[in-house]
Amino acid sequence: MGQRKVDHKVRIKAIRLFVILFLANSAWALSPVVDAVDWPAFLADQDLKWNKLPGKWYEGPFLGNGEQGTLMYKLDRRTLRWDVGCSAAHDHRPIDHDDLSEKNVVILNRGRHFIGHLRLELPTDITGAKSRLSLWDAEATGTLSSAGGTAQWTTLVHATEPVMRFELTATGNLKGVNFSYVAEEARSPRAVRAKTPRTPVNPTPVRSMLGDGVQTAVHNLYAGGQTAVAWKTKDVGGTRRLWLSVQHSFPGKDAAGKAVAAVRSAATVDPTVWVQTHRDWWHNYYPASFVSTGDVYWDAFYWIQQYKLACATRDKGWIIDNQGPWLQPTAWNGLWWNLNVQFHQLRGEGGFLVSARREQGQTQWVLVQADFGGGVKVEPQLADAQWTTSDGTTVRKNSEGNYSIMTSPGDWVMFWPRGTARPQASVTPVARRGESHHFGLYTD
């Protein structure tokens, strides 16, 4: 009898404790999550800034929405260029008609092709320039100066609409300048480089002016399909505003109709609302995660990569090839499966985290951690290596010195030079400024 009373008291205490813990956890779960990051100010510190005009395509501000993209740089002291790119635009010539003269791969008949660019030609030399790429708003702005005038420009590629917008406000002897579109031949950059043009060549783009002021440049491709650019220019309160859309279709030829419809829609909606929907997408994108290394240099590097990733692709969007939506004169105007595509996708999906450290010119360790798991091969680039894993899994070394391992989510494997002390693997290493990353990585 006495034992039952004790048990009863124990049960009551246990129930009370459970209720207290349940209420405490419920209150914690129901309490709102507070985002303490001042995102506009934080990302403003990571913005890219220029105190002179970029002279090469890889030096300039770049923008994109996962399919369409542009970047700006100068051609000479009086001419600026904004590229017009589209990840979807490529040739559709039969695979079995490729002569395989380029490393025995089908690239000359199926690669990406040139489209065109916007050009701003000024009446006098540019004497000064400043530019800024805002990560938070995904918008590029700049100021041009001449001996007798100034010009301010802005560029954005809308986050959810297939339209780019360019604006120019000029004074003095720069007043009256305007953007002009230059259509390029739909040629494969690799075929141009190899001096093996495709025959028959794609037809010269056909330019048209529609009744409402919309202009078009349409590439009706030899093998079927169509790449089309549509644009419209309008003066708004002293500002020259240009909307542009680039579309691709196959096997149909409705790209021109889609591009025209997109430009007309963008040019007629409330511009404040249109820009805000663009910014809203980016403002929701960044807070989905947060990383700070404690180093200003690497923080900027990380967030610029996050920006670039969302410019280059989207959920259910185009795979990232070697160019993204910014095609340039190159031999790599296609998808290359010898590490290139895989590495881009690993970066996008976060499949594996790789850290490495070098000190005094020597690799100290390479650590691979698996998020989703799967087969992975690692080339540590160590003269000789020893290794350890989180679960004792066997690591196999092939004749080329690469290591293969099957991983599960959360697994890690660490390599370090033979004959040196084992590094601490319990904490994920963080690369700091000045360290190099030396490794190769791809999935099976």
N, C-alpha and C positions, 0 to 999 in steps of 0.2 A: 504493500500500500504506500509506504513512504517513498519507495523507489519511483512509483508512478507519479507522485506529486513532484518529485525532482525532475523527471522527464518532462512533465507538463510545463514546469517553469522554464526549462531549457528551450522547449518549443516556442513558448511565448517570446522569450528573448530573441530567438532566432528569427521569428516572424517580424518582431519590431525592427531588428537590424536590417532585414531584407527590405521592409517598407521604406526605412530611412535611405538606404542605398538606392532603391528604385526611384524615390522622389528626387534625390540628389542628381542621379544620372539623367532623369527626365528633365529637370531644370537646366542641366548643362546642355542637353541635346536641343532643347527648345530655345536656348539663348542664341541670339543672332551672331553669326560669324562676322567679325569686324575686320575689314580690309584697311589696315593702317598705312598702306603705301599711298603716297601722294603721286599717283601715276603720271599726270602731266609734267610735274616737276622732276620726277625721277627719270623719266625717259628723255626729257629735254637735255639732261646731262649726257645722254648717250647719242644725241643727234650728230649727224655728219655735217661738217661745215667746211666751206671753201673760201679762201681769200683771193683766189684768182680763178679764171675759167679753166676747167679741166681740158687737157689737150688730147686725151685718148678716151676711147669708149669705156675702158675699165677704170678710169679715174673719176667718172662723173656720177651725179645722182641718178638712181634707178628706181623705177616704180612698176608695179604689176598687180594683177588680181587673180593670178593662177592660170590665166590663158593669154591675156593681152598685156603688153609691157612696153615701156619706153625708157630711154636714158638720154642724157644731154651731154654734149661736149662741143668744143669749138673746132671749126675747120680751118679758120684763119682769123686775122684780127678784126674782120668785119662780118663773119658768118658763124652762126650757131646751128647745130643739128640736133633734132630729137628723133631717134629711131622709132619706127613703128614695127612692133613684133607681135607674133601670134603663135603659140605653141602648137596649135592645130594645123597650121598651114604647111603641107608637105605634098610632094609629088606622088602620083599613084601609078606610075608606069609598071608594067608586069614584071614580077620578080624574075621570071625565066628569060627576060630579055636583057637583063643586066650582064654586061661583059665581064664582070668580076675582076676588072683590072686593078681595083683598089684593095689590095690585101685579101683578095678572093672572098670578099663579103659583098652582100647586096646593100649598097649604100648610094650609088650614083643614081639609081632609078627611083629610090623611095625616100630620099632624105628631105629635110626641111629646105625651103627655098626663100630667096630674098623677096621682100614685099615693097618697101619704100621708106621714106622719112620726111619729116617736116624740116623746113629750112627757114631761118630768120636772117635776112641779109640787110645789113645796116649801111647807111650812106657814108659813114666815117669810122675811123678806128675806135675800138674799145680801149679806153685808158684805165679802167678799173672795173672790178666785178667782185661780188660776194654772193654766195649761195648757201642754202641750208636745206637739209632733208629732215623733216620732222617725222620721227618714228611714230609718235603718239597719234598724229593725224594722217600719216602716210601721204604727205604732201611736200613737194619741193617748191622753194621760193628763191628768188634771186634779184639782184639789182645790177644793172649795167650802167657804166658812166662813159661819156665821151667828152670832148673838149667843150661841147655846147649843148649837152642834153643828158637825160637819164631815161632809163626804162626799167620797169619792174615787171617780173614775170612770175607766174605760178603754174604748176603742173600737178595733176592728180589723175590716177587711173582708178575709176570708181570700184569700190570693193565688191559690189553685188550686181552692177550693171555693166554690160560690155561696151563701155564708153570711156574715152580719155577726154580730159578738158585742159585746154591751154589758154592762159590769159596774158595780156600784155598791155601795160599802161605806160605811155612814153611822153616825154616833154622835150622842148627845144628842138635841136636838129635831128633828134631821133623820132620825133612825132610823125606819125603816118606810116611807119614801118609795119609790115604785116607778115604773117606766116604764109609760106607756100608749100604745097605738097609735091614731092618728087617721087613719081612712081618708078620702081626699078624692075628690071626683067626678072621673071620668076625662074631663076637659075639655081642650081645646086652649088653652094660654096665649094664643096669638095671637087665637083666636076670642073669648076672654074680653076681651082688650084692645080688640078692634075692636067688641065688643058685637054680634057676629054668631054666636050660638050655633048649633051643629050640630043639625039636627033629622032624625029623632028623636034625643033626647039618649041618651047611653050610660046603661044602667041603674045605679041606685045600688048600690055594692058590697055584697055579701052577706057578713055576718059569721057565723062558726060556731065552736063549741068542740068539739074532738074528745075522745074518751075518755081519751087519755093526756095531756091538758093542752095540746096544740098548738091554737092559734087561727089562724083564717084570715080574710082579707078578699079577696073575689074579685070582680073586674070582668069580667063577661061582656059583651064589647063588642057594640054594635049590628050592626056590619058583620062580625062573626065574630071568633074568636080570644078570648084571655083573658089578663088580667094579674092575677096573684095574689100575695098576701103571706101568709106563714106565720111564726109566731113561737111561742116557748115560753119561759116564765120559770121559774127554779128557784133556790132558796136553797142556797148551797154554803158552809158554814162561816162564816156571817155576811155573805156577799156575795150580792147579788142578781144573777143572771146571766141574760141574755136572748139567745137565738139567733134570727136573723131571715133569711129568704130571700125575694127577690122574683123572679118568673119571668114570662115572656111566651111565649105560643104562638099560632100562626096557621097554618092555619085551624082546627086542633084546639083543644080546650079542656082540655088536660092540664097547664096551667101550675100549677094548684093542687096536683095530685098530685106534681109535681116539687118544688115549694117545700116541701111537707110532708115528703117523703122526705129532702130536704137538711137540714132542721132536725132531724129525728129522728136522722139519722146523726151530725150534729155534736154533739148533746146526749148521745150515748151513747158516743162514742169517748173514749180517754184525752185529757184536755184538754192535757196537757203535750206529747204527740206532735202533737196537732192544731195547736197554736200553733207548734211547732217546724217543721212542714212549711211553714207560712206564712212563717216567718222565713227558712228555707232558700232559698225562691224569691227573696226580696229580697236575701239575702246573696250569691247567685250572680249576680244581675242587675247590681248596681253594679260589681263588679270586671271586668266585660266590657270596660270602657274606663276611662280616667282623664284628667281635664283639671284643671289648676290654673292660674289666671291670675296668681297672686301677689298678688291683691287679695281680702281677706276678703269684701267685699261681693259681688263678681262670682262668686267661688267658690260662695257660698251661693245666689246667683241660679241659677247653672248647675245645681247638684245638686237644687235644688227643682224645676226644670223637668224633670229626668230622673225624679224621683219622680212628678210630675204626669202625665208621659207614660205611665208604666206603670200609673198609676191609671185613665187615660182609655181606653187601648186595649191590645191585645196582638197578637202574631203571629196572623194569621187571625182576629182579633177584630173588634169593631165599629169602623167608621170614626168618626173624631172629628168630631162636628158642632159647632155653636156652644155646646153646653151640656155635652158629656161626660155622665157618669152623674149629674150634679147639676142636673137640670132646675129652673128657677126661673120666676117670673112674667116672661114675656118675649115679644117678637114673633118671636124667632128660634129656634123649637122644631123645627128641621128642618135639612136639608143645604142649604147655600148655596154655589153653584159659582162665585161671582164673587170669587174669591181666598180665601174663608174655608177651604173644605175643602182647597184646594191648599196653602195656607200651612201648615196643620196637618200635612199629609202630608209636605211638604218637611222640616219640623222633625223629623218622626219618622224619615224615611228618610235624612236627611242629604244630599239630592240637591244642594243648593247651599249654600255658605257665603257669607254676605254680611257685610261689615264696612263701617263708615262712621265718619267723624270730623267733628266740628263744633268749631270754635274761634271764640270771640267771636261766637256766633250765626250763623256762616257754615259751610256744608258745605265741607269741604276735599277729600274724595274719597269715592267709593263703589267697593268692590271686590266682584266676584262671582266665586267659584271653583266649578267644576263637579266633583262627585264621580262621578256616573254619566253625566253629559252629557245632551244633549237641547235642545229649544227653550226659550228663556227670554226673557221680556220684562222690562225694568227701567225703572222710573220714578225716576230719580235725584233729582228735585225740585231740580235746579239751574237757575238762570235760563238759563244756556247752558253747554254742556259740550263738552269734547274728550275723546277716549278713545284707549286703546291695548289691544291684545289679545296673548295669549301666542303666537299663531301667525299674526298678520296677517289674521285673518278679518274680513270686512266687517261693520260694525255699521250697521244701518239705523234711521233716525229717522223716526217717523211724524208726522202733523200734530198729534197731541196731546202731542208731546214725549217719547214713550216710545221705548226702543231695543229692537230685536229682534236676536237672535244665535243661531246654532246652535252648540252646544258639544260637545266630546268629553271623556271623562274626563280630568281634570287641567287643562283649559283655564281661563283666567281672563280677565276683562275689567275694566278700571278706567276710571272717569269722574272728571273733576275740572273745576273752573270754567275757562272759556276765559280766556286771558291770565295764568294763574298757572303757576308751575313744576310740572313733572310730578312726582308723588310717587314714592317708591321702591316698586316692585311686586314686588321679588324676595323679600320676606319677608311672610308673611300678617299683616296688621295685627291687633292685639288691642285690642278696645275696653276702655277703662278707665273707672272710675267717674266720672260727671259728663258723659260724652259721650253724645250722642243718636244714635239710628239713624233716618235719614230716607230711606226707600226704599219702593217697592212691588215685589212680586215674585210672579210666578205662572208656571206652565208651560202650554204650549199643550195 
